[in-house]
Amino acid sequence: MDPVAELRLVLGNKNYSSWSMRGWLAARLTGAPFEETVIPLYQEDTARAKADMCPAGRVPVLYDGDISIWDSLAIGEYLAEKFPDAGLWPADAAARATARSVCSEMHSQFVDLRNELPMNIRASGDGIVPTEAVRADVERVTELWRSCQTSFGTSGPFLFGPWCLADIFYAPVVMRFRTYRITLDDKAEAYANAVLEHEHVREWMAAASAESWSIPRYDIS
Ligand SMILES: N[C@@H](CCC(=O)N[C@@H](CS)C(=O)NCC(=O)O)C(=O)O
């Protein structure tokens, strides 16, 4: 018999919702069962569904019994505390502090990258020329990746060796680089490919491709 899920994750469309992707990948890394509720964004009844399930009007939201956690970074921290052996953060204190810094930077910065290259996993943006501001964000992201891998990532293909929250926070960025065909140096390209091959990422991408909802403002021709 399947174990009963205590956790419930409220998500947006898997094709478009980058913050939801982070929450879902974090939950998946715990290995614990969880239920999923997808709220299709920007549809007629989205506001009502969000009013019922999203305290801040945003997805993702994690429910654990009476507790609700309504932000992807807070969800990552909560799950890391609840599942201390799941490896959400690196074990080493210096690596962990750096991983928290890169997640926080993703959480609070890269506005141009987020606004100009919205996540759209199904699409292919051949021909999009990134602005200077986006190119600066790409440069900073790849510099972060290089620095984490050089200092801490020698035991595996990811930023801190094994797959952890830092990779999860940058997985939607990898989706954007793939969709908009952003040119990367060899090391960044190898890292992006490792993320694309991760089984949880593949699972999310397959679910995104199977969705039928579309959000015209995020679709590229
Ligand atoms: N800081 C929040 C951001 C969440 C967020 O902005 N989610 C977007 C979807 S990716 C959302 O709910 N958009 C719906 C809306 O703006 O109505 C987090 O990390 O969870």
The ligand as an SDF file (V2000), in Angstrom:
LIG
                    3D

 20 19  0  0  0  0  0  0  0  0999 V2000
    8.3400   34.7850   -3.4620 N   0  0  0  0  0  0  0  0  0  0  0  0
    7.3010   33.8780   -3.8710 C   0  0  0  0  0  0  0  0  0  0  0  0
    6.8730   34.2250   -5.2790 C   0  0  0  0  0  0  0  0  0  0  0  0
    5.7040   33.4090   -5.7380 C   0  0  0  0  0  0  0  0  0  0  0  0
    5.1110   33.9010   -7.0490 C   0  0  0  0  0  0  0  0  0  0  0  0
    5.2780   35.0730   -7.4600 O   0  0  0  0  0  0  0  0  0  0  0  0
    4.3810   33.0010   -7.7290 N   0  0  0  0  0  0  0  0  0  0  0  0
    3.7320   33.3300   -8.9750 C   0  0  0  0  0  0  0  0  0  0  0  0
    3.7540   32.1360   -9.9210 C   0  0  0  0  0  0  0  0  0  0  0  0
    5.3470   31.6550  -10.4490 S   0  0  0  0  0  0  0  0  0  0  0  0
    2.2570   33.5620   -8.7360 C   0  0  0  0  0  0  0  0  0  0  0  0
    1.6860   33.0390   -7.8100 O   0  0  0  0  0  0  0  0  0  0  0  0
    1.6270   34.3070   -9.6360 N   0  0  0  0  0  0  0  0  0  0  0  0
    0.2190   34.4520   -9.5930 C   0  0  0  0  0  0  0  0  0  0  0  0
   -0.2280   35.8660   -9.6550 C   0  0  0  0  0  0  0  0  0  0  0  0
    0.6290   36.7520   -9.7520 O   0  0  0  0  0  0  0  0  0  0  0  0
   -1.4270   36.0570   -9.6060 O   0  0  0  0  0  0  0  0  0  0  0  0
    7.8030   32.4360   -3.7550 C   0  0  0  0  0  0  0  0  0  0  0  0
    9.0020   32.2480   -3.7660 O   0  0  0  0  0  0  0  0  0  0  0  0
    7.0190   31.5100   -3.5920 O   0  0  0  0  0  0  0  0  0  0  0  0
  1  2  1  0
  2  3  1  0
  2 18  1  0
  3  4  1  0
  4  5  1  0
  5  6  2  0
  5  7  1  0
  7  8  1  0
  8  9  1  0
  8 11  1  0
  9 10  1  0
 11 12  2  0
 11 13  1  0
 13 14  1  0
 14 15  1  0
 15 16  2  0
 15 17  1  0
 18 19  2  0
 18 20  1  0
M  END
$$$$
